[in-house]
């Protein structure tokens, strides 16, 4: 059956089962529906390129895997794995692998779509991809985690490669998982392909500066936005949701530049100190001092929900998607919201934030620091020439600052918010590449 890439009424199409892949439940499409809504908002701004937009509404390739693992007690347990290559028009797929008990196909599809946008927004030569396994890694022994990773990698087979699709760490995975993936791929394919994954240990070809890159990138993009908004970093009140790799790196970057991190939320609750929380001291307290959230000196531990009501200049949601909804958005009192997590704000909640005068730095721009330094790692692997951490920081600052400048101008010229401007910029690049490449056969 042929497909016409130029629908008669591309801007009036509504979200329906006909526009969803048949393997998704049209009654409950999940995060993928949010991605489609975001495409709907940008499509009227794409001009002639809008005729190709349907290529972004369908992933190029979707892999659903059975991942059998021999557990420590001898049982064979089956886990569900995924890898989605959303669009490869601008280069090989690029995106993380997450291990989480709530992972599902719709989520992985949406995350792969956002990777397409994110990579194009900062002009990296990649398409978008994402992977995951539905598992709680905290319930696995180290041996079980390794066997799961190696089996998942083996099931991916030729789906991944340095010029095909390059995984990286995400929620529930880390540089050790990437080391196992790289080694498994090397054994199965008869030779080392260092660039098959990024986010590796430095001793195995990883890049300096990668671990903190996403959080550091959040700060860089926020700093540029604050300059345009007439805000000062020094003395600004900052609240951070999540204290994993992204949240703690962002908190440290703001703190080091003179901002006051007055609230940090985690699963344990919300730490609050109007005078400021030193995130370096909190990390040391938790990981080296044997302390807990409740006994961190100088701060008060409130319940997790209290986080949304803390007045601030800058809020950084850096946990999971779907955190800011109609249920809590009216409690937020921030001038700038920096999306460190992927998809933390629903479209309906974002509309209210704009009405409240809050500027939203979208995830596809704000958290692009991680994939940018992954790109640097990939380049270093290809050339076998490695840069200093100072080089990495300088290059990251330049890439993100230039990307923000172009997107800010787009927002001003088009009279749209920063998410729409980011999508216009990214979709234009992706669809131009798609149009130039054409269809084969």
The 8 nearest C-alpha neighbors of each residue, nearest first, counted from 0:
[[1, 2, 3, 4, 440, 438, 439, 17],
 [0, 2, 3, 4, 438, 440, 5, 6],
 [3, 1, 4, 0, 5, 6, 53, 54],
 [2, 4, 5, 6, 1, 50, 51, 53],
 [5, 3, 50, 51, 2, 6, 53, 52],
 [4, 6, 50, 3, 7, 51, 9, 49],
 [7, 5, 9, 8, 4, 3, 50, 53],
 [6, 8, 9, 5, 10, 50, 11, 3],
 [7, 9, 6, 10, 11, 12, 5, 50],
 [10, 8, 6, 11, 12, 7, 49, 50],
 [9, 11, 8, 12, 43, 42, 39, 13],
 [12, 10, 8, 9, 13, 39, 7, 43],
 [11, 13, 10, 9, 8, 14, 39, 15],
 [14, 12, 15, 11, 18, 39, 10, 36],
 [13, 15, 18, 12, 16, 35, 32, 36],
 [16, 14, 17, 18, 13, 19, 25, 12],
 [15, 17, 25, 19, 18, 14, 21, 20],
 [18, 16, 15, 19, 20, 21, 14, 25],
 [19, 17, 16, 15, 14, 20, 56, 13],
 [18, 20, 16, 17, 21, 23, 25, 15],
 [19, 21, 22, 23, 18, 57, 16, 17],
 [20, 22, 23, 19, 24, 16, 17, 25],
 [21, 23, 20, 24, 19, 25, 104, 105],
 [24, 22, 21, 20, 25, 28, 19, 105],
 [23, 25, 27, 26, 28, 22, 21, 16],
 [26, 24, 16, 28, 27, 23, 19, 15],
 [27, 25, 24, 28, 16, 15, 23, 29],
 [26, 28, 24, 25, 29, 23, 32, 30],
 [29, 27, 25, 24, 32, 23, 31, 26],
 [28, 30, 31, 27, 105, 32, 106, 33],
 [31, 29, 33, 32, 106, 109, 105, 34],
 [30, 32, 109, 34, 105, 33, 29, 28],
 [33, 31, 35, 30, 34, 28, 29, 36],
 [34, 32, 36, 30, 31, 35, 37, 346],
 [33, 35, 31, 37, 32, 36, 109, 38],
 [36, 34, 38, 32, 37, 33, 39, 31],
 [37, 35, 39, 33, 38, 34, 32, 40],
 [36, 38, 34, 40, 35, 39, 33, 41],
 [37, 39, 35, 41, 36, 40, 42, 34],
 [40, 38, 36, 37, 42, 41, 35, 10],
 [41, 39, 37, 38, 42, 36, 43, 419],
 [40, 42, 38, 39, 44, 43, 419, 423],
 [41, 43, 44, 39, 45, 40, 49, 38],
 [44, 42, 41, 45, 10, 46, 40, 49],
 [45, 43, 42, 41, 46, 423, 49, 40],
 [46, 44, 49, 42, 48, 43, 47, 427],
 [45, 47, 48, 49, 44, 43, 42, 50],
 [48, 46, 49, 50, 45, 51, 44, 5],
 [47, 49, 50, 46, 45, 51, 430, 431],
 [50, 48, 52, 45, 51, 47, 46, 42],
 [51, 49, 5, 48, 4, 52, 47, 6],
 [52, 50, 49, 4, 53, 48, 54, 430],
 [53, 51, 49, 54, 55, 50, 56, 430],
 [52, 54, 56, 55, 51, 4, 57, 50],
 [53, 55, 52, 56, 57, 51, 58, 86],
 [56, 54, 53, 57, 52, 58, 86, 85],
 [57, 55, 53, 54, 35, 58, 52, 18],
 [56, 58, 55, 54, 59, 20, 53, 85],
 [59, 57, 85, 60, 84, 86, 61, 56],
 [58, 60, 85, 86, 84, 57, 61, 87],
 [61, 59, 84, 58, 83, 85, 62, 86],
 [62, 60, 83, 82, 84, 58, 63, 59],
 [61, 63, 82, 81, 83, 64, 60, 80],
 [64, 62, 81, 80, 61, 82, 65, 79],
 [65, 63, 80, 79, 81, 66, 62, 154],
 [64, 66, 79, 78, 80, 67, 77, 63],
 [65, 67, 78, 77, 151, 79, 64, 150],
 [68, 66, 77, 76, 78, 65, 75, 69],
 [69, 67, 76, 75, 147, 70, 77, 146],
 [68, 70, 75, 74, 73, 76, 71, 67],
 [71, 69, 74, 73, 72, 143, 68, 75],
 [70, 72, 73, 69, 143, 74, 142, 140],
 [73, 71, 70, 74, 69, 75, 143, 76],
 [74, 72, 70, 71, 69, 75, 76, 68],
 [75, 73, 70, 72, 69, 76, 71, 68],
 [76, 74, 69, 68, 70, 67, 73, 77],
 [75, 77, 68, 67, 74, 69, 78, 70],
 [76, 78, 67, 66, 68, 65, 75, 79],
 [79, 77, 66, 65, 67, 133, 80, 76],
 [80, 78, 65, 133, 132, 64, 66, 77],
 [79, 81, 132, 64, 131, 63, 65, 66],
 [82, 80, 63, 130, 131, 62, 64, 132],
 [81, 83, 130, 62, 129, 61, 131, 84],
 [82, 84, 61, 129, 128, 60, 85, 62],
 [85, 83, 128, 60, 59, 86, 92, 127],
 [84, 86, 58, 59, 127, 111, 128, 112],
 [87, 85, 126, 127, 59, 88, 84, 115],
 [88, 86, 126, 90, 89, 91, 92, 127],
 [87, 89, 433, 86, 432, 90, 126, 429],
 [90, 88, 125, 126, 87, 124, 432, 429],
 [91, 89, 125, 126, 87, 124, 88, 92],
 [92, 90, 163, 164, 125, 126, 162, 87],
 [91, 93, 164, 126, 127, 128, 125, 87],
 [94, 92, 165, 128, 127, 164, 126, 166],
 [95, 93, 129, 128, 166, 167, 114, 127],
 [94, 96, 167, 166, 169, 168, 129, 130],
 [95, 97, 130, 131, 169, 168, 167, 129],
 [96, 98, 131, 170, 169, 171, 172, 99],
 [97, 99, 171, 132, 131, 134, 133, 172],
 [98, 100, 134, 135, 133, 101, 102, 97],
 [99, 101, 134, 133, 135, 102, 98, 132],
 [102, 100, 99, 133, 103, 134, 135, 98],
 [103, 101, 133, 99, 100, 132, 131, 106],
 [104, 102, 106, 105, 101, 107, 133, 81],
 [103, 105, 107, 106, 108, 81, 102, 63],
 [106, 104, 108, 31, 107, 103, 29, 30],
 [107, 105, 109, 30, 108, 104, 103, 110],
 [106, 108, 110, 104, 109, 105, 129, 111],
 [109, 107, 105, 111, 106, 110, 104, 83],
 [110, 108, 31, 112, 106, 111, 107, 30],
 [109, 111, 107, 113, 112, 108, 106, 129],
 [112, 110, 128, 129, 114, 108, 127, 109],
 [113, 111, 109, 115, 114, 110, 85, 127],
 [112, 114, 116, 110, 115, 111, 117, 109],
 [115, 113, 127, 117, 111, 112, 116, 118],
 [127, 116, 114, 112, 126, 113, 118, 117],
 [115, 117, 113, 425, 119, 114, 118, 120],
 [116, 118, 363, 114, 120, 119, 115, 113],
 [119, 117, 123, 115, 120, 116, 121, 114],
 [118, 120, 122, 425, 116, 121, 117, 123],
 [121, 119, 425, 117, 122, 118, 116, 424],
 [120, 122, 402, 119, 118, 123, 117, 399],
 [123, 121, 119, 120, 118, 124, 402, 425],
 [122, 124, 118, 125, 121, 119, 371, 374],
 [125, 123, 90, 89, 122, 126, 118, 119],
 [126, 124, 90, 91, 89, 123, 92, 118],
 [125, 127, 87, 92, 90, 115, 86, 89],
 [115, 126, 128, 114, 92, 111, 93, 85],
 [129, 127, 111, 84, 94, 92, 93, 83],
 [130, 128, 111, 94, 95, 83, 82, 107],
 [131, 129, 82, 96, 81, 95, 107, 83],
 [130, 132, 97, 96, 81, 98, 80, 102],
 [131, 133, 80, 98, 79, 134, 81, 102],
 [132, 134, 100, 102, 99, 79, 98, 101],
 [135, 133, 100, 99, 98, 132, 136, 78],
 [134, 136, 100, 99, 137, 138, 98, 133],
 [137, 135, 139, 138, 134, 98, 171, 144],
 [136, 138, 135, 139, 140, 171, 134, 144],
 [137, 139, 136, 135, 140, 134, 144, 143],
 [140, 138, 136, 137, 143, 144, 141, 135],
 [139, 141, 143, 142, 144, 138, 71, 137],
 [140, 142, 144, 143, 145, 139, 146, 136],
 [141, 143, 145, 140, 144, 146, 71, 139],
 [144, 142, 146, 140, 145, 141, 139, 70],
 [145, 143, 141, 147, 142, 146, 139, 140],
 [144, 146, 148, 142, 143, 147, 149, 141],
 [147, 145, 143, 149, 148, 144, 150, 142],
 [148, 146, 144, 150, 145, 149, 68, 143],
 [149, 147, 145, 151, 146, 150, 152, 144],
 [148, 150, 152, 146, 151, 147, 183, 153],
 [149, 151, 153, 147, 152, 148, 146, 154],
 [150, 152, 154, 148, 153, 149, 66, 147],
 [153, 151, 149, 155, 150, 154, 180, 148],
 [154, 152, 150, 156, 155, 151, 149, 183],
 [153, 155, 151, 156, 152, 150, 64, 66],
 [156, 154, 152, 153, 158, 157, 151, 159],
 [157, 155, 153, 154, 158, 152, 159, 184],
 [156, 158, 159, 155, 160, 163, 188, 153],
 [157, 159, 155, 156, 164, 160, 163, 82],
 [160, 158, 164, 157, 163, 165, 155, 156],
 [161, 159, 195, 163, 164, 162, 165, 157],
 [160, 162, 195, 194, 163, 165, 164, 192],
 [163, 161, 160, 91, 164, 165, 90, 195],
 [164, 162, 91, 160, 159, 161, 92, 165],
 [163, 165, 92, 159, 91, 160, 93, 161],
 [164, 166, 93, 196, 195, 161, 160, 92],
 [167, 165, 196, 95, 94, 93, 96, 197],
 [166, 168, 95, 197, 198, 196, 94, 96],
 [169, 167, 95, 173, 172, 96, 198, 174],
 [168, 170, 97, 95, 96, 172, 171, 167],
 [169, 171, 97, 172, 98, 168, 99, 96],
 [172, 170, 98, 97, 169, 99, 136, 173],
 [173, 171, 168, 169, 170, 176, 97, 98],
 [172, 174, 168, 176, 175, 177, 171, 169],
 [173, 175, 199, 177, 176, 200, 198, 178],
 [176, 174, 178, 177, 173, 179, 200, 199],
 [177, 175, 179, 173, 178, 174, 172, 180],
 [176, 178, 174, 180, 175, 179, 199, 181],
 [179, 177, 175, 181, 176, 180, 199, 182],
 [180, 178, 182, 176, 177, 181, 183, 175],
 [181, 179, 177, 183, 178, 182, 152, 184],
 [180, 182, 178, 184, 179, 183, 177, 185],
 [181, 183, 185, 179, 184, 180, 178, 186],
 [184, 182, 180, 186, 185, 181, 149, 179],
 [183, 185, 181, 187, 182, 186, 188, 180],
 [186, 184, 191, 190, 182, 188, 183, 187],
 [187, 185, 183, 189, 184, 188, 182, 190],
 [186, 188, 184, 185, 189, 183, 153, 190],
 [189, 187, 185, 186, 190, 184, 191, 183],
 [188, 190, 186, 185, 187, 191, 184, 192],
 [191, 189, 185, 188, 192, 186, 187, 184],
 [190, 192, 185, 193, 189, 182, 184, 186],
 [193, 191, 194, 195, 185, 190, 161, 181],
 [194, 192, 195, 191, 380, 204, 181, 196],
 [193, 195, 161, 196, 377, 192, 380, 197],
 [194, 196, 161, 160, 165, 193, 192, 181],
 [197, 195, 166, 165, 194, 167, 181, 177],
 [198, 196, 167, 199, 373, 376, 166, 194],
 [197, 199, 167, 174, 205, 168, 209, 373],
 [198, 200, 205, 174, 197, 177, 178, 201],
 [201, 199, 205, 202, 203, 174, 204, 198],
 [202, 200, 205, 204, 203, 206, 199, 207],
 [201, 203, 200, 204, 205, 199, 206, 178],
 [204, 202, 201, 200, 205, 199, 178, 193],
 [205, 203, 201, 202, 380, 199, 206, 200],
 [204, 206, 201, 199, 200, 203, 198, 376],
 [207, 205, 376, 201, 209, 208, 204, 198],
 [206, 208, 388, 209, 201, 205, 387, 391],
 [207, 209, 210, 388, 212, 211, 206, 391],
 [210, 208, 212, 211, 207, 372, 206, 198],
 [209, 211, 212, 208, 244, 198, 213, 207],
 [212, 210, 248, 209, 214, 213, 215, 208],
 [211, 213, 369, 209, 215, 368, 214, 210],
 [214, 212, 369, 368, 216, 366, 215, 245],
 [215, 213, 249, 245, 248, 217, 216, 212],
 [214, 216, 212, 218, 217, 249, 213, 211],
 [215, 217, 368, 219, 213, 218, 214, 212],
 [218, 216, 365, 214, 215, 220, 366, 219],
 [217, 219, 221, 215, 216, 220, 222, 249],
 [220, 218, 216, 222, 221, 217, 223, 215],
 [219, 221, 223, 222, 217, 218, 365, 216],
 [222, 220, 218, 224, 223, 219, 225, 217],
 [223, 221, 225, 219, 220, 224, 218, 226],
 [222, 224, 220, 226, 221, 225, 219, 227],
 [225, 223, 221, 227, 226, 222, 228, 220],
 [224, 226, 230, 228, 222, 227, 223, 229],
 [225, 227, 223, 229, 224, 228, 230, 222],
 [226, 228, 224, 225, 229, 223, 230, 407],
 [229, 227, 225, 226, 230, 224, 223, 231],
 [228, 230, 226, 227, 225, 231, 224, 232],
 [231, 229, 225, 228, 226, 232, 227, 235],
 [232, 230, 233, 235, 225, 229, 226, 234],
 [231, 233, 235, 258, 234, 257, 230, 256],
 [234, 232, 257, 258, 231, 235, 256, 259],
 [233, 235, 258, 259, 257, 232, 236, 231],
 [234, 236, 258, 232, 233, 259, 312, 237],
 [235, 237, 259, 311, 312, 260, 261, 258],
 [238, 236, 260, 313, 314, 311, 259, 261],
 [237, 239, 262, 314, 260, 261, 263, 315],
 [240, 238, 315, 263, 316, 314, 241, 262],
 [239, 241, 316, 264, 317, 263, 318, 315],
 [242, 240, 318, 265, 317, 246, 264, 243],
 [241, 243, 246, 247, 265, 244, 240, 245],
 [242, 244, 246, 245, 247, 241, 318, 317],
 [243, 245, 247, 246, 248, 211, 242, 210],
 [246, 244, 214, 248, 243, 213, 247, 249],
 [247, 245, 242, 241, 249, 317, 243, 248],
 [246, 248, 242, 250, 249, 245, 244, 243],
 [249, 247, 214, 251, 245, 211, 250, 246],
 [250, 248, 214, 252, 246, 247, 215, 251],
 [251, 249, 247, 253, 248, 252, 246, 254],
 [250, 252, 254, 248, 249, 253, 278, 255],
 [251, 253, 249, 255, 254, 250, 215, 248],
 [254, 252, 256, 250, 258, 255, 251, 249],
 [255, 253, 258, 251, 257, 256, 252, 250],
 [254, 256, 252, 253, 257, 251, 258, 250],
 [257, 255, 253, 254, 258, 233, 252, 232],
 [258, 256, 233, 254, 255, 234, 232, 253],
 [257, 259, 234, 233, 235, 254, 253, 232],
 [260, 258, 275, 236, 261, 234, 235, 237],
 [259, 261, 237, 275, 276, 238, 262, 236],
 [260, 262, 275, 272, 273, 271, 259, 276],
 [263, 261, 271, 238, 270, 260, 239, 272],
 [264, 262, 239, 270, 269, 240, 238, 265],
 [263, 265, 269, 240, 241, 268, 303, 270],
 [266, 264, 241, 267, 268, 242, 269, 240],
 [265, 267, 268, 303, 264, 241, 269, 302],
 [266, 268, 265, 292, 303, 269, 264, 302],
 [269, 267, 303, 302, 265, 266, 264, 301],
 [270, 268, 264, 301, 303, 300, 263, 302],
 [269, 271, 300, 263, 262, 299, 298, 264],
 [272, 270, 262, 299, 298, 261, 269, 300],
 [271, 273, 298, 261, 275, 274, 276, 262],
 [274, 272, 261, 275, 271, 262, 259, 276],
 [275, 273, 272, 261, 259, 276, 260, 271],
 [274, 276, 261, 259, 260, 272, 273, 277],
 [275, 277, 260, 261, 278, 272, 274, 259],
 [276, 278, 280, 279, 281, 275, 254, 260],
 [279, 277, 281, 280, 251, 276, 282, 250],
 [280, 278, 282, 281, 277, 283, 251, 247],
 [279, 281, 283, 277, 278, 282, 284, 276],
 [282, 280, 278, 284, 283, 279, 285, 277],
 [283, 281, 279, 285, 284, 280, 286, 278],
 [282, 284, 287, 280, 286, 281, 285, 288],
 [283, 285, 288, 281, 290, 282, 287, 286],
 [286, 284, 290, 282, 283, 289, 291, 288],
 [287, 285, 283, 284, 282, 288, 289, 290],
 [286, 288, 283, 289, 284, 285, 282, 290],
 [287, 289, 284, 290, 285, 286, 283, 282],
 [290, 288, 285, 287, 286, 284, 291, 283],
 [291, 289, 285, 284, 288, 294, 295, 292],
 [290, 292, 293, 294, 285, 295, 289, 284],
 [293, 291, 295, 294, 267, 290, 300, 270],
 [292, 294, 291, 295, 300, 299, 270, 267],
 [293, 295, 291, 292, 296, 290, 298, 300],
 [294, 296, 292, 293, 298, 291, 297, 290],
 [297, 295, 298, 294, 299, 293, 281, 292],
 [296, 298, 295, 272, 299, 276, 271, 294],
 [299, 297, 272, 271, 296, 270, 295, 300],
 [298, 300, 271, 270, 301, 272, 297, 293],
 [299, 301, 270, 269, 293, 268, 271, 298],
 [302, 300, 269, 268, 270, 299, 305, 303],
 [301, 303, 268, 304, 305, 269, 300, 267],
 [302, 304, 268, 269, 305, 306, 264, 301],
 [303, 305, 306, 302, 307, 269, 268, 308],
 [306, 304, 303, 307, 302, 308, 301, 269],
 [305, 307, 304, 308, 309, 269, 303, 264],
 [306, 308, 331, 305, 309, 330, 304, 327],
 [307, 309, 330, 306, 305, 331, 310, 332],
 [308, 310, 306, 307, 311, 305, 332, 262],
 [311, 309, 332, 308, 333, 312, 331, 236],
 [312, 310, 236, 333, 313, 237, 332, 309],
 [311, 313, 333, 334, 236, 235, 237, 335],
 [314, 312, 237, 335, 333, 311, 336, 334],
 [313, 315, 238, 336, 237, 239, 337, 333],
 [314, 316, 239, 337, 338, 317, 336, 339],
 [317, 315, 240, 338, 339, 239, 318, 340],
 [318, 316, 340, 339, 241, 246, 240, 315],
 [317, 319, 241, 340, 316, 240, 320, 246],
 [320, 318, 340, 343, 341, 321, 322, 317],
 [321, 319, 343, 342, 341, 322, 340, 318],
 [320, 322, 343, 344, 323, 345, 342, 319],
 [321, 323, 343, 320, 344, 324, 319, 316],
 [324, 322, 344, 321, 328, 343, 327, 345],
 [325, 323, 348, 326, 345, 328, 327, 322],
 [324, 326, 348, 328, 327, 347, 323, 329],
 [325, 327, 324, 328, 323, 329, 348, 330],
 [328, 326, 330, 325, 329, 324, 323, 307],
 [327, 329, 330, 331, 325, 324, 323, 348],
 [330, 328, 331, 327, 351, 325, 352, 326],
 [331, 329, 308, 328, 327, 307, 332, 309],
 [330, 332, 307, 328, 329, 308, 333, 327],
 [333, 331, 310, 311, 330, 334, 308, 309],
 [332, 334, 312, 311, 335, 313, 331, 357],
 [335, 333, 357, 312, 358, 313, 356, 336],
 [334, 336, 313, 358, 357, 333, 359, 312],
 [335, 337, 359, 314, 313, 315, 360, 358],
 [338, 336, 315, 360, 339, 314, 359, 365],
 [339, 337, 362, 340, 316, 361, 315, 365],
 [338, 340, 317, 366, 316, 337, 362, 315],
 [341, 339, 317, 318, 338, 319, 343, 316],
 [340, 342, 320, 362, 343, 319, 339, 338],
 [341, 343, 320, 344, 321, 340, 362, 345],
 [342, 344, 320, 321, 322, 341, 340, 323],
 [345, 343, 323, 342, 321, 322, 349, 348],
 [344, 346, 348, 347, 324, 321, 349, 323],
 [347, 345, 349, 348, 350, 344, 33, 37],
 [348, 346, 350, 349, 345, 351, 325, 324],
 [349, 347, 324, 351, 345, 325, 350, 346],
 [348, 350, 352, 346, 351, 347, 345, 344],
 [349, 351, 353, 347, 348, 352, 354, 346],
 [352, 350, 354, 348, 349, 353, 355, 347],
 [353, 351, 349, 355, 357, 354, 350, 348],
 [352, 354, 356, 357, 350, 355, 351, 349],
 [353, 355, 351, 352, 356, 350, 357, 349],
 [356, 354, 352, 353, 357, 351, 329, 332],
 [357, 355, 353, 354, 352, 358, 334, 333],
 [356, 358, 334, 353, 352, 335, 355, 333],
 [359, 357, 335, 334, 336, 353, 356, 360],
 [360, 358, 336, 361, 335, 337, 357, 417],
 [359, 361, 337, 365, 336, 338, 417, 358],
 [362, 360, 418, 363, 338, 364, 365, 359],
 [361, 363, 338, 365, 364, 366, 341, 339],
 [362, 364, 117, 361, 365, 367, 366, 113],
 [365, 363, 362, 367, 361, 366, 117, 120],
 [364, 366, 362, 217, 367, 361, 360, 338],
 [365, 367, 339, 213, 362, 368, 217, 364],
 [366, 368, 364, 369, 370, 365, 371, 363],
 [369, 367, 216, 213, 371, 212, 366, 370],
 [370, 368, 213, 212, 371, 372, 367, 373],
 [369, 371, 373, 372, 367, 368, 374, 118],
 [372, 370, 368, 374, 373, 369, 367, 375],
 [371, 373, 375, 374, 369, 370, 209, 376],
 [374, 372, 370, 376, 371, 375, 197, 369],
 [373, 375, 377, 371, 372, 376, 370, 378],
 [374, 376, 372, 378, 373, 377, 379, 371],
 [377, 375, 373, 379, 206, 374, 378, 380],
 [376, 378, 374, 380, 194, 375, 379, 373],
 [379, 377, 381, 375, 380, 376, 374, 382],
 [378, 380, 376, 382, 384, 385, 381, 377],
 [381, 379, 377, 383, 378, 382, 194, 376],
 [380, 382, 378, 379, 383, 377, 194, 193],
 [381, 383, 379, 384, 380, 378, 385, 377],
 [384, 382, 380, 379, 381, 385, 378, 204],
 [385, 383, 382, 379, 386, 380, 381, 378],
 [384, 386, 379, 383, 387, 206, 380, 382],
 [387, 385, 390, 388, 391, 384, 379, 207],
 [388, 386, 390, 389, 391, 207, 385, 208],
 [387, 389, 391, 207, 390, 208, 392, 386],
 [388, 390, 392, 387, 391, 393, 386, 394],
 [391, 389, 387, 393, 388, 392, 386, 394],
 [390, 392, 388, 394, 389, 393, 395, 387],
 [393, 391, 395, 389, 394, 390, 396, 388],
 [394, 392, 396, 390, 395, 391, 389, 397],
 [393, 395, 397, 391, 396, 392, 390, 398],
 [396, 394, 392, 398, 397, 393, 391, 399],
 [395, 397, 393, 394, 399, 398, 400, 392],
 [396, 398, 394, 400, 395, 399, 401, 393],
 [399, 397, 395, 401, 400, 396, 402, 394],
 [400, 398, 402, 401, 396, 397, 403, 395],
 [399, 401, 403, 397, 402, 398, 396, 404],
 [402, 400, 404, 398, 399, 403, 397, 405],
 [403, 401, 399, 121, 405, 400, 404, 398],
 [402, 404, 406, 400, 401, 405, 407, 399],
 [405, 403, 401, 407, 402, 406, 400, 408],
 [406, 404, 408, 402, 403, 407, 409, 401],
 [405, 407, 409, 403, 408, 404, 420, 421],
 [406, 408, 410, 404, 409, 405, 403, 411],
 [409, 407, 411, 405, 406, 410, 412, 404],
 [408, 410, 406, 412, 407, 411, 420, 413],
 [411, 409, 415, 420, 407, 413, 408, 414],
 [410, 412, 408, 414, 409, 413, 407, 415],
 [411, 413, 409, 410, 414, 408, 415, 407],
 [414, 412, 410, 415, 411, 409, 420, 44],
 [413, 415, 411, 410, 412, 416, 409, 420],
 [416, 414, 410, 413, 419, 420, 417, 411],
 [415, 417, 419, 418, 410, 420, 414, 359],
 [416, 418, 420, 419, 410, 421, 360, 415],
 [419, 417, 421, 361, 420, 416, 422, 360],
 [418, 420, 422, 421, 417, 416, 41, 423],
 [421, 419, 417, 423, 410, 418, 422, 409],
 [422, 420, 418, 424, 419, 423, 406, 417],
 [421, 423, 419, 425, 424, 420, 426, 418],
 [424, 422, 420, 426, 421, 425, 427, 41],
 [425, 423, 421, 427, 422, 426, 120, 420],
 [424, 426, 120, 119, 422, 116, 428, 427],
 [427, 425, 429, 423, 428, 422, 424, 430],
 [426, 428, 430, 424, 425, 429, 431, 423],
 [429, 427, 431, 425, 426, 430, 432, 119],
 [430, 428, 426, 432, 431, 427, 433, 425],
 [431, 429, 433, 432, 427, 428, 426, 434],
 [430, 432, 434, 428, 433, 429, 427, 435],
 [431, 433, 435, 429, 430, 434, 88, 436],
 [434, 432, 430, 436, 431, 88, 435, 437],
 [433, 435, 431, 437, 432, 436, 430, 51],
 [436, 434, 432, 437, 433, 431, 430, 438],
 [435, 437, 433, 434, 432, 438, 88, 439],
 [438, 436, 434, 435, 433, 439, 432, 440],
 [437, 439, 440, 436, 434, 433, 435, 4],
 [440, 438, 437, 436, 433, 434, 435, 88],
 [439, 438, 437, 436, 1, 2, 0, 433]]
